[in-house]
Amino acid sequence: MVESERVDWLARDQQYQVHSLHKPALQQQGHVWVAGRGAVLVDADGREYLDALSGLWNVILGHGRQELARAAAEQMQRLAYASGYAGSTNPWSVQLAEQLAQLCYGRINRFFFTSGGAEANEAAFKTARYYWKLQGKPEKVHIISRRWGYHGTTLGAMSATGIPGYWDAFGPTAPEFSHIESPYPYRFRFEPRGPEDRRTPGQAAADLLEEEILRLGADRVAAFVGEPVQGAAGVIVPQDDYWPRVRQICDRYQVLLIADEVITGFGRTGRWFALEHYGVEPDIVTFAKGITSGYFPLGGMGVSDQIAEAIDQGQGKWMHAYTYSGHPVGCAVALETLRILQREGLLERACELGRRILTGLRSLESHPHVGQVRGLGLMAAVELVADKATKAEFPPEEAIGERVHQATQRRGMFTRLRGDVYNIAPCYVTEWEQADRMVEILGESIEEVLGKS
């Protein structure tokens, strides 16, 4: 394409589309993506960009995987769609559920499929409430989540999301949702209660959950939901002792633990599911994104054997449903994705690639405005600050993160940010040289905007 064609596409786009996180000014000089291969995106001008965020954390196998295209095409020719409501099923959703039972947490063996992550979280919240009603505790309806958590933008998921910018235009949020502080090791402030308080910061952050449960009353709290690593917030990796303490608190007060693994599932952290790092199992897990490498919209929820048994034995129907639940094409693509992950040893490669990127990014820590480099597996972030000693943030009007983002695009790299936190989470098949170049581009861009170290 030529420049005039790109401009035409953008003009037509602005006339007819509303985008996610819509802001017209962002579209005026936007990209028109027309092709992709591996870790590279190509725009309508023919320019190539390293895809530093795997699309939106989801294209884990890279762009242009012919195996996934064939899986979708063959399934569409065989059976494009059939209802997955009770009374119907299809072999591909059955096989996918069987595969997930083998890969997922030991206590989770039953699955419900959705079209994406927000739908999966909505299903989880409703299922938690339903479970407690079956247990004769209908008042247990409250959902606790965390600041900086991202769980989607449908009404319930938005209410669980702990980023106020998502609420402002659409509030009020749904009732019976509340938020506690994130463990955010770089910014969490732990003030001991006295000389006898020997808790670690991770334990203190987890104890905020207990405080909120007690404030609300345990007989009102249905579940706590959290991402094992908070992704959209800027790859916030919790302290090692955070999740074990959370699990203990949930057990103590009969609160279900929902792990939102929409980003972290399917190898992003080097494990099939990220709470494995902490030796913790949830009661409900939600997933999406990587399960089809982004080639088909699919998500889902896995529930513990105990919850599954309650659903099976409950009187009447579990009155929750999606038209595209168990979609045969999505399930066929997911099955092929899992086969590729296993056949090519890509979880191990994600670990190796992630170590290489994180090591490279840590070379940027000498810069006076690089506050912290952090990551787990193949997800990392660089947090830029105005003052390294105090961790003071830049004034929002300086738009430092966005200026760095523009500089990285000029050098041929594309991702997303959270304010002045720059995220890098490429696909698992990114080449070593491409990974090294991502680090170089970010370093060069930081120096262009903020000067040399």
C-alpha positions, 0 to 999 in steps of 0.5 A, spaced: 500 500 500 501 507 499 501 513 503 494 515 500 491 508 501 493 508 509 490 515 509 483 512 506 483 506 510 484 511 517 478 516 514 473 510 513 475 507 519 473 514 523 467 514 519 464 507 521 468 504 527 468 505 534 474 502 537 476 499 544 478 505 549 476 510 543 479 516 542 479 519 535 485 523 536 489 516 537 486 514 530 488 520 526 495 517 525 494 510 527 497 504 524 493 500 519 495 493 520 495 488 514 500 482 515 504 479 520 509 473 521 512 471 527 514 476 532 513 482 526 507 486 524 506 489 518 502 496 516 499 499 510 505 503 509 509 496 508 513 498 515 515 492 519 514 493 527 517 488 532 510 486 536 513 486 543 506 485 546 504 479 542 498 483 540 494 483 546 498 478 550 495 473 546 499 471 540 503 466 543 505 462 537 506 468 533 503 471 527 502 467 520 501 460 523 499 455 518 497 450 522 492 454 526 489 457 520 488 450 517 485 447 524 480 453 523 478 452 516 478 444 516 473 445 522 469 450 519 468 445 513 466 440 517 462 443 523 462 451 523 457 451 529 452 447 533 449 449 540 453 448 546 447 448 551 445 443 555 443 437 551 448 438 546 456 437 545 461 436 540 467 432 540 472 438 540 469 441 546 470 435 550 477 433 547 479 440 549 476 440 556 479 433 557 486 436 555 485 442 560 484 437 566 490 434 564 494 441 564 490 445 569 491 445 577 489 438 580 483 440 583 480 443 577 477 438 572 471 441 569 470 447 564 465 452 561 467 455 555 466 463 553 468 467 547 473 471 552 476 473 558 471 478 561 466 473 559 470 468 563 470 472 569 463 474 569 461 466 569 466 466 575 463 471 579 456 468 578 458 461 579 461 463 586 455 466 588 451 460 585 455 456 589 454 459 596 447 459 595 447 452 594 451 451 600 445 455 604 449 461 604 445 466 600 448 472 603 455 471 600 455 475 594 461 480 595 467 480 590 473 482 593 479 484 588 485 489 588 487 495 585 491 495 579 487 488 577 484 488 570 479 483 569 475 486 563 470 491 561 463 488 562 459 491 568 461 486 573 468 485 570 469 492 570 467 493 577 472 488 579 477 491 575 481 496 580 483 501 575 479 507 576 479 510 569 475 504 566 469 506 571 469 514 570 465 514 564 460 508 566 459 508 573 457 507 578 460 500 578 456 494 580 454 493 588 458 488 592 465 489 589 470 492 593 478 493 592 484 492 596 491 494 595 496 491 590 502 487 593 506 491 588 513 490 591 516 497 588 510 501 591 507 497 597 508 501 603 508 496 609 508 499 616 509 494 622 504 495 627 509 494 632 516 491 634 513 484 635 510 485 627 515 480 624 510 479 617 514 480 611 511 485 606 508 480 602 504 477 608 502 484 610 499 485 603 495 479 603 493 480 610 489 486 607 484 481 604 483 478 611 482 486 614 477 487 608 473 480 609 472 482 617 470 489 615 465 486 610 463 480 614 465 473 612 458 471 611 458 476 606 464 475 602 463 470 596 470 470 593 477 474 592 479 474 584 486 476 582 491 475 577 497 471 579 501 477 576 498 483 574 499 484 567 495 490 564 498 494 570 505 493 568 507 486 570 506 487 577 510 480 580 508 479 587 512 477 593 513 469 593 509 469 600 503 473 598 499 467 594 500 462 599 498 467 605 492 469 600 490 461 600 490 460 607 486 466 608 481 464 603 480 457 607 480 460 614 473 465 612 470 460 606 472 465 601 473 462 594 479 464 590 479 465 583 485 466 579 484 470 573 489 467 568 487 470 562 494 473 561 498 468 565 495 462 562 498 457 557 506 458 558 506 466 559 510 465 566 513 459 564 508 454 567 502 452 564 498 456 569 502 461 574 499 460 581 504 453 580 510 458 581 507 459 588 504 452 590 497 454 590 491 452 587 485 456 586 478 454 586 476 457 580 481 459 574 479 463 568 483 463 562 483 466 554 488 469 550 493 464 549 489 458 549 488 459 541 494 464 540 489 469 539 487 466 532 479 465 534 476 468 540 475 463 546 476 463 553 473 459 559 472 458 566 475 451 570 472 450 577 474 445 582 471 438 583 467 441 589 464 446 585 462 442 579 459 437 584 455 442 587 453 445 580 451 437 578 447 436 584 443 443 585 436 443 584 434 446 577 439 449 572 445 453 572 442 459 568 448 461 565 449 461 558 453 464 552 451 463 544 458 461 543 460 457 549 464 450 546 464 453 539 467 447 535 472 452 531 475 455 537 476 449 540 479 446 534 484 451 534 485 451 541 487 443 541 492 445 535 495 451 540 496 446 545 499 441 541 504 446 538 506 448 545 507 441 547 511 439 541 515 445 540 517 445 547 515 452 547 514 453 555 521 452 556 523 456 550 518 462 553 522 461 560 529 462 556 527 468 552 524 471 558 531 470 562 534 473 556 530 479 555 529 481 563 537 480 563 537 485 557 532 490 560 536 490 567 542 493 563 537 499 563 537 500 571 543 504 571 539 510 567 537 515 573 529 515 570 529 507 570 525 506 577 525 498 576 525 493 571 521 487 573 518 480 570 516 473 570 517 468 565 516 472 558 513 478 561 517 484 563 516 491 564 520 497 565 517 503 570 520 510 569 520 515 574 522 522 575 526 521 581 529 514 583 530 515 590 523 517 592 520 513 586 516 520 584 512 519 578 512 524 572 507 529 572 501 526 567 502 532 563 509 530 561 506 524 557 513 521 558 511 513 557 507 516 551 513 519 548 517 513 549 512 509 546 512 514 540 520 513 540 520 506 540 515 506 534 519 510 530 525 505 531 520 499 529 517 496 535 510 496 538 506 495 545 502 498 550 503 501 556 500 503 563 502 510 564 510 510 564 510 503 565 513 500 558 510 492 557 514 487 553 511 480 553 513 478 545 510 471 542 514 465 544 517 464 537 521 471 537 528 470 535 533 471 539 536 477 535 529 480 535 529 480 543 535 483 543 533 488 538 527 490 543 531 491 549 536 496 544 530 500 542 527 501 548 534 503 551 535 508 545 528 511 546 529 512 553 535 516 552 532 520 546 526 522 551 530 522 558 537 523 556 543 519 557 545 515 563 
